[in-house]
Amino acid sequence: MHRVAAQSLDQLRTRTSEKWTAYPSDVLPLFVAESDFPLAEPVASALHAAIDRSDTGYIGNDGGAAARAFAGFAKERWDWRVDPERVRTTTDVSVVIVEALRALIRPGDGVVITPPVYPPFFELIPEAGGRVVEAPLARTDDGGYELDLDAIDAALASGARAVLLCSPHNPLGLVHPRETLLALSAVVERHDAVVVSDEIHAPLTHSDASFTPYLTVSAAAREHTIAAHSASKAFNLAGLKCAMFVTASDRMTELVRALPMEVEERTSIFGRIASTAAFEAGGDWLDGVIASIEDNRRLLTRLLAERMPAVRYREPRASYLAWLDLTDVGWGEDPAAVALKRAKVAVNSGLTFGREGAGFVRMNIGCSPEVLAEAVSRLAGVML
């Protein structure tokens, strides 16, 4: 498998994105979910062509090209037959979540989340008028995590009206099994509730895992779900602002079509151009990136065993985010603060992912092996 190599630190420090401007140059930034890989050539070519033709105006009708590109990608990657007529764009996945929830719930309704989970979930639900209800992930006998279906069932039985699903699950890189998602759909159907499924990390599912789109697991799921998809995480296009509402039933499709036209018109024309190119022609590049991430996840296992054996870590099966348990290291509830102050390594504080994140950090391994090794070396040096 051809690997895509991350750019050098000198190249990366010329970027003006958050990852490379939030901290001084002596800090290794392994926090925000931006990757260090160069832009996929088909995406870069499409954007250069847009500049060359001065295609920088208001977004117009692309004839369904972006929707068809996503449908083709979904069929190839996940054997999922998406109807392009049921795909609508907007700025980003956070907007998909907020606007979908506004269409699905009443003000004050409870929305279930499963911490430790993507921190903005705690804010997006109130923005949409809902109330956060927590049903933390359950720990498995082998030290992993899984959805706690009984807790979700109890939350819906107590009056919550929706589930905000993270699939694959950030920060764990957990790919939910099909049987778990099928069981979830039965729970949601029993309570006549709804689901918004954030599937932004799905294109980054690793070669030894199988992603299941929630909309494919049952007829019930198709009736009660709006899914959020985007090329932004896999192809590092967050700044270009394009994401997709995806539905699979008349009921949910009509709810999305009823959203104000501005929701779609705020899509970036560059984001739609880049996303179309990524989904149509970026597959080989993406496979190379995933291979490099898999190399890094194994490298991190080895480095931690050699240098920081007190750290507990399960290799992710999606994305480029590692969830590290430092509770036995002795750095307190917020080891990210110690890592930044004493090791000059910026990682995400586990506390921002919910109470269950105390003693944990999230580390971005979408970087070069050299940067990853340097980060572990710096962290291990603090323990000496």
C-alpha positions in Angstrom: 0.0 0.0 0.0 1.4 3.4 -1.0 1.6 5.7 2.0 0.9 9.4 1.9 3.7 11.1 3.9 2.9 14.0 6.3 4.5 17.3 5.5 7.6 18.5 7.3 7.4 20.8 10.3 8.9 23.6 8.3 6.2 23.2 5.7 3.5 22.9 8.3 4.5 26.0 10.2 3.7 28.0 7.1 0.0 27.1 7.5 -2.2 29.7 9.1 -4.9 27.3 10.4 -5.7 26.8 14.1 -3.3 23.9 14.6 -0.3 25.9 13.6 -1.1 29.3 15.1 -2.6 28.5 18.5 0.7 27.9 20.3 4.3 29.1 20.1 6.7 27.3 17.7 8.3 25.4 20.5 5.1 23.5 21.2 4.2 20.3 19.2 0.5 20.7 18.3 -1.2 17.3 18.5 -4.6 18.6 19.6 -7.3 19.9 17.1 -8.4 17.4 14.4 -6.4 18.8 11.5 -4.1 16.4 9.8 -0.6 17.1 8.6 -0.9 15.4 5.2 -0.7 17.4 1.9 -3.9 18.2 0.1 -5.1 15.4 -2.2 -4.0 16.2 -5.8 -7.5 15.9 -7.3 -8.8 18.3 -4.7 -5.9 20.8 -5.2 -6.4 20.6 -9.0 -10.1 21.3 -8.7 -9.5 24.3 -6.5 -6.7 25.7 -8.7 -9.1 25.3 -11.7 -11.8 27.2 -9.8 -9.3 30.1 -9.1 -8.2 30.0 -12.7 -11.7 30.6 -14.0 -12.4 33.1 -11.2 -15.2 30.9 -9.9 -15.5 32.7 -6.5 -19.1 34.0 -6.6 -22.2 33.0 -4.8 -23.0 29.3 -4.7 -25.3 28.1 -7.4 -26.8 24.9 -8.7 -24.2 22.3 -9.4 -26.7 20.0 -11.0 -26.4 17.5 -8.1 -22.7 16.8 -8.8 -21.7 16.9 -5.1 -24.6 14.7 -4.1 -23.8 12.2 -6.8 -20.1 12.2 -5.9 -21.0 11.4 -2.3 -23.4 8.7 -3.4 -20.7 7.1 -5.5 -18.2 7.2 -2.6 -20.8 5.7 -0.2 -21.5 2.8 -2.6 -17.9 2.0 -3.2 -16.7 2.3 0.4 -19.7 1.1 2.4 -22.0 -0.6 -0.2 -24.6 2.0 0.8 -27.0 3.1 -2.0 -27.6 6.8 -1.3 -30.3 8.6 -3.3 -28.6 11.9 -4.4 -32.1 13.5 -4.2 -32.0 13.0 -0.5 -28.6 14.8 0.0 -28.5 18.6 0.8 -25.4 20.7 1.6 -24.6 23.3 4.3 -21.5 24.8 5.9 -20.3 22.1 8.3 -21.4 19.1 10.3 -22.1 21.3 13.4 -24.7 23.1 11.3 -26.2 19.8 10.2 -26.5 18.8 13.8 -28.1 22.0 15.0 -30.5 22.4 12.1 -31.5 18.8 12.1 -32.2 18.9 15.9 -34.2 22.1 15.5 -36.4 20.3 12.9 -36.8 17.2 15.0 -37.3 18.3 18.6 -39.3 20.8 20.6 -37.6 23.4 22.8 -36.5 21.8 26.1 -36.5 18.3 24.8 -33.8 16.0 26.1 -31.1 14.8 23.6 -29.0 11.9 24.6 -25.2 11.9 24.1 -22.7 9.2 25.0 -19.6 10.7 26.7 -16.7 10.7 26.5 -17.7 12.4 23.3 -16.9 15.2 20.9 -16.9 18.4 23.1 -19.1 20.6 20.9 -22.0 18.2 21.4 -22.5 19.7 24.8 -23.0 23.1 23.2 -24.8 22.3 20.0 -27.8 20.7 21.7 -28.6 23.9 23.7 -28.0 25.9 20.6 -30.7 23.9 18.9 -33.1 24.4 21.9 -32.5 21.0 23.4 -31.3 19.8 26.8 -28.3 17.5 27.2 -29.0 14.1 28.7 -25.9 11.9 29.3 -25.8 8.1 28.8 -22.1 7.4 29.1 -20.4 4.7 27.1 -20.1 1.4 28.9 -16.7 -0.2 29.6 -16.2 -3.7 28.3 -14.5 -6.5 30.0 -11.4 -6.1 27.9 -11.0 -2.4 28.7 -12.8 -1.0 25.6 -16.0 0.9 25.2 -19.5 0.3 23.7 -22.8 2.1 23.6 -24.8 1.5 26.8 -28.1 0.6 25.2 -29.8 0.2 28.6 -28.8 3.7 29.6 -30.0 5.1 26.3 -33.3 3.2 26.8 -33.7 4.6 30.3 -33.0 8.1 29.1 -35.6 7.9 26.3 -38.1 6.2 28.7 -37.6 9.2 31.1 -38.6 11.7 28.3 -35.6 12.4 26.1 -36.7 12.6 22.5 -33.5 12.2 20.5 -30.1 10.6 20.3 -27.1 12.4 19.0 -24.9 9.5 17.8 -21.2 9.8 17.1 -20.3 7.1 14.6 -17.4 6.4 14.4 -17.0 7.6 18.0 -14.7 10.6 18.7 -12.4 10.5 20.7 -12.1 6.7 20.8 -11.9 5.8 17.1 -14.6 3.3 18.0 -16.4 1.8 15.0 -19.8 0.7 16.3 -20.8 -2.8 15.2 -23.8 -3.2 13.0 -25.6 -5.3 15.6 -25.2 -2.6 18.2 -26.6 0.0 15.8 -29.5 -2.3 14.9 -30.3 -2.7 18.6 -30.1 1.1 19.0 -32.6 1.6 16.2 -35.0 -0.8 18.0 -34.6 1.2 21.2 -35.2 4.5 19.5 -38.2 3.1 17.6 -39.8 1.8 20.7 -39.8 5.2 22.2 -40.8 7.0 19.0 -37.6 9.1 19.2 -35.2 10.3 16.6 -31.5 10.2 15.8 -29.0 12.6 14.4 -26.0 10.6 13.4 -22.6 12.4 13.1 -20.6 10.2 10.7 -17.9 12.7 9.8 -15.1 10.3 10.6 -16.5 7.4 8.6 -14.3 7.9 5.5 -11.3 7.4 7.8 -12.3 3.9 8.9 -9.2 1.7 9.0 -8.6 -1.3 6.9 -9.3 -3.7 9.7 -12.7 -2.3 10.6 -16.1 -2.0 8.8 -18.1 1.1 9.1 -21.9 0.7 9.0 -24.0 3.8 8.1 -26.8 4.1 10.7 -29.3 4.7 7.9 -28.7 1.2 6.6 -29.3 -0.9 9.7 -33.1 -1.0 9.6 -36.3 0.4 8.2 -36.9 2.1 11.5 -33.5 3.8 11.4 -34.4 5.2 7.9 -37.6 6.6 9.3 -36.2 8.3 12.3 -32.7 9.5 11.3 -30.9 12.5 9.7 -27.2 11.7 9.1 -24.3 14.2 8.8 -21.5 13.5 6.4 -18.6 15.5 5.0 -15.3 15.2 3.2 -13.8 17.7 5.6 -12.2 15.4 8.2 -10.8 12.8 5.9 -9.5 15.2 3.3 -8.6 18.1 5.8 -11.1 20.5 4.2 -12.6 22.0 7.4 -11.8 25.5 6.4 -13.7 25.2 3.1 -17.1 24.7 4.7 -19.2 22.0 3.2 -21.2 19.2 4.8 -24.2 17.1 3.9 -27.6 16.3 5.4 -28.3 12.7 4.3 -31.8 11.1 4.7 -33.4 7.8 3.5 -37.1 8.3 4.1 -39.8 10.7 2.8 -40.5 11.9 6.4 -36.9 13.0 7.1 -36.2 14.2 3.5 -39.2 16.6 3.8 -38.0 17.9 7.1 -34.6 18.7 5.6 -36.1 20.3 2.4 -38.3 22.5 4.7 -35.2 24.1 6.2 -34.6 27.7 5.2 -32.9 28.1 1.8 -30.1 30.0 3.6 -29.0 26.8 5.3 -27.9 25.4 2.0 -26.9 28.7 0.4 -24.3 29.3 3.1 -22.3 26.3 1.7 -19.0 27.5 0.4 -18.6 27.2 -3.3 -14.9 26.1 -2.8 -16.1 23.6 -0.2 -18.5 22.0 -2.6 -16.0 21.9 -5.4 -13.4 20.3 -3.1 -15.8 17.8 -1.7 -17.0 16.7 -5.1 -13.4 16.2 -6.2 -12.5 14.3 -3.0 -15.4 11.9 -3.2 -15.0 11.4 -7.0 -11.3 11.0 -7.3 -9.6 11.1 -3.9 -9.9 7.4 -3.0 -6.3 6.4 -3.7 -5.0 9.3 -1.7 -7.3 8.5 1.2 -6.2 4.8 1.2 -2.6 6.0 1.5 -3.5 8.4 4.3 -5.3 5.6 6.2 -2.2 3.3 5.8 0.0 6.0 7.3 -2.4 6.5 10.2 -2.4 2.7 10.8 1.4 2.8 10.9 1.2 5.6 13.5 -1.3 3.9 15.7 1.0 0.8 15.9 4.0 3.0 16.4 2.3 4.7 19.3 1.6 1.3 20.9 5.3 0.5 20.7 6.5 3.9 21.9 4.2 3.9 24.9 5.2 0.4 25.9 8.9 1.4 25.7 8.7 4.9 27.2 5.5 5.3 29.2 4.2 1.8 30.1 1.8 3.3 32.7 -0.3 4.8 29.9 -3.2 2.7 28.8 -4.2 3.0 25.1 -6.3 1.0 22.7 -5.5 1.5 19.0 -8.4 3.3 17.2 -10.1 1.7 14.3 -11.1 5.0 12.7 -9.7 8.5 12.2 -6.4 9.7 13.5 -7.2 10.4 17.2 -5.8 8.4 20.1 -7.5 8.3 23.5 -4.9 7.9 26.2 -5.5 7.0 29.8 -2.9 8.7 32.0 -4.6 8.1 35.4 -1.7 5.9 36.6 0.9 8.5 35.5 0.1 10.8 38.4 -0.6 14.0 36.4 -4.0 14.6 37.9 -7.4 15.0 36.3 -6.1 17.2 33.5 -2.8 15.7 32.3 -3.1 17.8 29.1 -2.2 20.8 31.2 1.0 19.0 32.5 1.8 18.0 28.9 1.6 21.5 27.6 3.4 23.2 30.5 6.2 20.7 31.1 6.6 18.9 27.8 5.5 21.5 25.3 3.1 19.1 23.7 -0.4 20.3 23.1 -3.1 17.6 23.3 -6.8 17.8 24.1 -7.9 17.7 27.7 -10.0 14.6 28.4 -12.2 16.7 30.7 -13.7 18.5 27.7 -15.2 15.2 26.5 -17.2 14.8 29.7 -16.6 13.8 33.3 -15.5 10.4 32.0 -12.5 12.0 30.5 -10.8 12.9 33.8 -7.2 11.6 33.6 -7.3 11.2 29.8 -6.0 13.1 26.8 -6.8 13.0 23.1 -3.7 12.9 20.9 -3.8 13.6 17.2 -1.6 11.0 15.4 -2.3 12.3 11.9 1.3 13.5 11.7 4.7 12.2 10.7 6.2 9.3 12.6 9.1 11.6 13.6 6.7 14.2 15.2 4.8 11.4 17.0 8.1 9.9 18.3 9.2 13.4 19.5 6.0 14.0 21.3 6.2 10.7 23.2 9.9 11.5 24.0 9.0 14.8 25.4 6.1 13.4 27.5 8.3 10.5 28.8 11.0 13.0 29.7 8.6 14.7 32.2 8.4 11.4 34.1 12.1 11.1 34.6 
